[in-house]
């Protein structure tokens, strides 16, 4: 998986989680799929442990709004930092 692919899927998940009609089943499935793909194909050079935690914690974000806010902010920061490297 390339860094741009990873960034794209994370942005999509972030957008989906912030929509008014969140489909958490779809998000949890997508997170598991991408995590499996990262494990099979390998991750891009610029990846943080946080990204793995984000994929693992969809259920927690669903259950805890405050936790979700913190995770979303951390993801936005990671996406911003990775944008420079992805160029």
PyMOL commands that set and color helices and strands:
alter all, ss='L'
color gray80, all
select helices_A, chain A and resi 3-17+24-41+49-56+58-63+65-86
alter helices_A, ss='H'
color red, helices_A
deselect
rebuild
show_as cartoon
